[in-house]
Amino acid sequence: MPKLMKSAGITEGLKASNPMKWVGLMNTPKAQDKEINLSELIYV
């Protein structure tokens, strides 16, 4: 998850300065992380 956040430019500073934008940007890495985990655990 931290690698996905870093590649998307999501930081704790953004969370403090613009929480709504941070939440919107966090949806993508969360979905990517979920898909990666599902593919490794279930689909293999």
C-alpha positions as CSV (number, residue, x, y, z in Angstrom):
1,M,0.0,0.0,0.0
2,P,2.7,2.6,0.8
3,K,4.3,2.0,-2.7
4,L,0.9,2.6,-4.3
5,M,0.4,5.7,-2.3
6,K,3.8,7.1,-3.1
7,S,3.4,6.5,-6.8
8,A,0.0,8.4,-6.7
9,G,1.6,11.3,-4.8
10,I,-0.6,10.8,-1.7
11,T,1.1,12.1,1.4
12,E,0.3,12.9,5.0
13,G,0.7,16.5,4.2
14,L,-2.1,16.3,1.7
15,K,-4.2,14.5,4.3
16,A,-3.7,17.5,6.6
17,S,-4.2,20.2,4.1
18,N,-7.0,18.8,1.9
19,P,-8.7,15.8,3.5
20,M,-11.5,15.4,0.8
21,K,-8.9,15.2,-2.0
22,W,-6.9,12.7,0.0
23,V,-9.9,10.5,0.5
24,G,-10.7,10.6,-3.2
25,L,-7.1,9.8,-4.2
26,M,-7.0,6.9,-1.6
27,N,-9.8,5.0,-3.4
28,T,-7.5,4.0,-6.3
29,P,-4.6,2.5,-4.3
30,K,-7.1,0.7,-2.0
31,A,-8.8,-0.9,-5.1
32,Q,-5.4,-1.8,-6.6
33,D,-4.3,-3.4,-3.3
34,K,-7.5,-5.4,-3.0
35,E,-7.1,-6.6,-6.6
36,I,-3.5,-7.6,-6.1
37,N,-4.4,-9.5,-2.9
38,L,-7.3,-11.3,-4.5
39,S,-5.2,-12.3,-7.5
40,E,-2.5,-13.7,-5.3
41,L,-4.7,-15.5,-2.8
42,I,-7.7,-16.7,-4.8
43,Y,-7.0,-16.7,-8.5
44,V,-3.6,-18.5,-8.3
